[in-house]
Amino acid sequence: MTALERRYRRLLLAYPRKYRAAHGDELLDVLLESAAPGRSFPELRETWGLLLGGVRSRIIHQARGSAWADGLHLGVTAVAVANLAVLLPYAGSLPLWTALSALALLATLRGWVRTAIPLTGVVAVKAVALAGGWQALGITLLPVSPSALTHQMLFQFGSPLTVATGYTVVVSGLLALAWRRRPVRARSWWWWAVVVAAAWAGPSWMPDDTTYPLSLSRVAVEIAVCGLAVMGAYLARDLRWALASGLYLLVTSAELVLHKEELTRQHLAYWGLLILLTLACAFAPFRQRRHCLD
Amino acid sequence: MPRGTSEVSEPMYFVLAALRAGPLHGHAISKSIKELSGGRVQPSVGTLYGILERLNERGVITVDREETVNGRNRRYFRITDEGAALVEAEARRMQEAASLVLRPSGA
């Protein structure tokens, strides 16, 4: 295998596994035939074309089945990721509850709805109790100390109401999916990478005297994921991404409303950007067609 | 260009134009597009296959046959009757639009 072929194979990973299995070799054949003799690095335009083509193919591949059920599952997954990200920095102090939350996310991601409901429910009871300073399902020493991922105490800026909102959205969504009695599709393993990025407090970027700091890495990953959702809505002309973004926005807004007295310009910009991206997801499917095959 | 008409994008137009000559595989389509457009339109392989998949899904082109060359699968694409009608309508539309500008003055 030449260096060029190896590099093209790596770029083809942008495409869904199923597409690669069916047509990966065909694309590779055309790429190698089109390459100038002696070339060992892919051309920039071919690299860009493969990355864009791969993302587009993945998005089109996702836009199948019931839009509302899939959008609901996607939104529930995003909120479940955020719920685990809150607990992850405290895994050393709360190993059982972090593990249960991770299992709940695993069940949600794999589409095992009936397993995810009790797991999420039991973690919800404990999390709401911890946010309220109450003892439930075992004694926990409060406040819960952080790890290297953050320097804040657990739920230092949360309240039982906002924590309950997140878990209620997840449990309600899972119940609706269970009621439907149809198989739920498994979602990407990339969501685990989002958990770690959202759990990290990130580099310091707000003034030291900010009473309610935002995690820069979490903001960045949220904007990136919402950006992909807009791209999905635009390319597939489908409302599932709007539903998912709307659910996530609901949970995030509940927390921001609770801290309305402490919001800075950065908070408002962040909130505004999330609203804007959610609206873009809602309107993108109705964009004008550029041509009859668009 | 007016919106909401039956127009196709330029790379799609050249893909359909290339396939009017007969079934072709990906690399041959790419070379034909380059020749037909005088080197002006050269979609990357990722873009070309995105177009081919979409045209195939909409029934404008179809897979004529598959062959294995050097151990790799190769699809030959063929234009359908619907595709031929579409590209001809687009050519007529462009011809009419061009004639507005290119016809001799006073004619």
Interface residues (C-beta under 8 A of the other chain):
Chain A: H23 D25 E26 L27 L28 D29 V30 L31 E33 S34 E43 R45 E46 W48 G49 L50 L51 L52 G53 G54 R56 S57 Q288 R289 R290 H291 C292 L293 D294
Chain B: R3 G4 T5 S6 E7 V8 S9 M12 H25 G26 H27 S30 P43 S44 V45 G46 T47 L48 Y49 G50 E53 R54 L55 R58 V60 V69 N70 G71 R72 N73 R74 R75 L86
